[in-house]
Amino acid sequence: MGLALAQARLAGAAGEVPVGAVVVHRGRVVGEGVNAPIGSHDPSAHAEMVALRAAAQALSNYRLEDCELFVTLEPCAMCVGAILHARLKRVVFAAPDPKTGAAGSVINLLGDKRLNHQTQLLGGVWAQESRQLLQEFFQTKRRVARMHHHPLREDALRTPAEAFQQLPGYPWSEHYISDLPALAGLRMHYLDEGPRDAPLTYLCLHGNPAWSYLYRKMIPVFLQGGARVVAPDLIGFGKSDKLKKDSAHTFSWHRQVLLEFIERLGLHRVVLVVQDWGGLLGLTLPMVQASRYPGLLVMNTALATGDAPLSPGFLAWRAMCAKNPDFDVARLFARGNPHMSEAECAAYNAPFPDRGYRAALRVFAGMVPEFEDSDGAAVSRLAREFWRERWSGKTLMAIGIQDPVLGLPVMSALRQDIRNCPDPMLLLQAGHFVQEHGETVAQAAVSLFV
C-alpha cells in the first residue's frame, strides 16, 4: 500500500485525482498504475486499469489469477469489472469511496454470487493516509477555483500575488471569502490552520498598518498546542482587496464584516487575540454571542468609547498619519523592532505597492471614535459594559512597554474595564507591535487557555 500511495502522489502532482495502484504476483510487483484519465484523455485510465494492463504485459497473460491488487481508493464499477475478468485473487484498498465504490460502499460486485468469479476483499488498509491525500488535493483545487471566482469590484484594487512571494516565516495556505453580505463581492483573505474540531480556536485580529503576517511568530505556538488558528486580513490590508475611496471605510462596516465572517466559519470555543485596531473592533464582538468566547488575549489596544479623551500618544500618531499619508510602513516596523530583518520589515510594505492601495492606512487613525456620537463609540460603550459586568472567560493581557501610542497607561485603564483581569505580562523590550515578540506570549496563552 505504501507503493500505491507513492503512485497516488505522482498522480496528484500531475493534477490528477491522487489514486495509485500496484499489482503483486507471488510477492513481486508486476504492475504499477497512476490515475491519469485527464492527461491521457482516456476515461478508462484509472490507476487500477493502468496497473492491470502493466501486470498483464509483464506476465504475458490477461488472466491474473495468482495476483493481488493494492489500490488507495475503493475501485469503481468499471475497475471491478476488469478485476473480475482478470480473475484476480484479492483486492486490498485504502479509503472507501461512498459515491462510486463498487467494493462495498455503493455495491459489492466483487462478492456477488451471481457472477462466475468472486475476489477476496480487504478494505481500510492505510485509509487515513489515502483520505488525507485526497482531502488535501481537493482542498487545493477548491481554493484555486475560489481564487478565480472572486471578480474584482470596480471600486477596489487587488495587490498582485507576486508582491507576497517568499515572505519570511509565512508558509500558510491562502483562503478567501467574498460572499458575505457586508463584503458585497470584495475578496477577503484569511489564514485557517489546524484541525477544524480543535478544542480551541485562536481568532487573531491585526491592526493598522499591519496584516495577518503580524502573527507569524505566534501561530506556530498555537498550532503546536493543538489549536486551530484563524487570522483574517481586514479589507484594505494584507492580501484582502483594497477599496479605492477613503470614505468607504467605517468602523461599523468593518465590525459587521467580522461578525459575518465569524458566523460563516462557525467559529466556537474562540480565544479572541487582539491588538491595536484588532482590539478596537474585536473587543466589541463577544457581547453579541458570549458563549463563543472562553478566552481573551489582549495586547496594546483600547476601547474607544467617545466619553474619555484619546491618549496623547494616539493623538500624536494620528497627526503623523495626517501629515505623512505615504509613510513607509517597513521603516515604521524597523524603528520599533530593531531585531527584525530587512525582509521581515519589507513584508509589511508588500500589500501597498503604491499610494492607490493605501486608503485604509490614510483613514484608520481618523476612524478611532473620539466623541460620543462618533461611529463606533456607542457600541464600544456597550462593549465596555459587557467586559466590566458580564465577561466570565479567562483573560491574558500582555503589554509592550516601549509603545508610545497604546502602552502601559492605556492598557492599565483597559485592565480596569475587564472583569477579573489578572496582572499583565510586561514585555520590557516590546513596543506597539507586541506580536513581534509574541512567542512567549503565545506560550503563556497555551498554558492558560488549555
C-alpha positions, 0 to 999 in steps of 0.5 A: 500500500505504501507503493500505491500511495507513492503512485497516488502522489505522482498522480496528484502532482500531475493534477490528477485525482491522487489514486495509485495502484500496484499489482503483486504476483507471488510477492513481486510487483508486476504492475504499477498504475497512476490515475491519469484519465485527464492527461491521457484523455482516456476515461478508462485510465484509472490507476487500477486499469493502468496497473492491470494492463502493466501486470498483464504485459509483464506476465504475458497473460490477461488472466491474473489469477495468482495476483493481488491488487493494492489500490488507495481508493475503493475501485469503481464499477468499471475497475471491478469489472476488469478485476473480475475478468482478470480473475484476480485473487484479492483486492486490498484498498485504502479509503472507501469511496461512498459515491462510486465504490463498487467494493462495498460502499455503493455495491459489492460486485466483487462478492456477488454470487451471481457472477462466475468469479468472486475476489477476496476483499480487504478494505481500510488498509492505510485509509487515513493516509489515502483520505488525507491525500485526497482531502488535501488535493481537493482542498487545493483545487477548491481554493484555486477555483475560489481564487478565480471566482472572486471578480474584482469590484470596480471600486477596489484594487487587488495587490498582485500575488507576486508582491507576497512571494517568499515572505519570511516565516509565512508558509500558510495556505491562502483562503478567501471569502467574498460572499458575505453580505457586508463584503458585497463581492470584495475578496477577503483573505484569511489564514485557517490552520489546524484541525477544524474540531480543535478544542480551541480556536485562536481568532487573531485580529491585526491592526493598522498598518499591519496584516495577518503576517503580524502573527507569524511568530505566534501561530506556530505556538498555537498550532503546536498546542493543538489549536486551530488558528484563524487570522483574517486580513481586514479589507484594505490590508494584507492580501484582502482587496483594497477599496479605492475611496477613503470614505468607504471605510467605517468602523461599523462596516468593518465590525459587521464584516467580522461578525459575518465572517465569524458566523460563516466559519462557525467559529466556537470555543474562540480565544479572541487575540487582539491588538491595536485596531484588532482590539478596537473592533474585536473587543466589541464582538463577544457581547453579541454571542458570549458563549463563543468566547472562553478566552481573551488575549489582549495586547496594546489596544483600547476601547474607544468609547467617545466619553474619555479623551484619546491618549496623547500618544494616539493623538500624536500618531494620528497627526503623523498619519495626517501629515505623512499619508505615504509613510513607509510602513517597513521603516515604521516596523524597523524603528520599533523592532530593531531585531527584525530583518530587512525582509521581515520589515519589507513584508509589511510594505508588500500589500501597498505597492503604491499610494492607490492601495493605501486608503485604509492606512490614510483613514484608520487613525481618523476612524478611532471614535473620539466623541460620543456620537462618533461611529463606533463609540456607542457600541464600544460603550456597550462593549465596555459594559459587557467586559466590566459586568458580564465577561466570565472567560479567562483573560491574558493581557500582555503589554509592550512597554516601549509603545508610545501610542497604546502602552502601559497607561492605556492598557492599565485603564483597559485592565480596569474595564475587564472583569477579573483581569489578572496582572499583565505580562510586561514585555520590557523590550516590546513596543506597539507591535507586541506580536513581534515578540509574541512567542512567549506570549503565545506560550503563556496563552497555551498554558492558560487557555488549555 
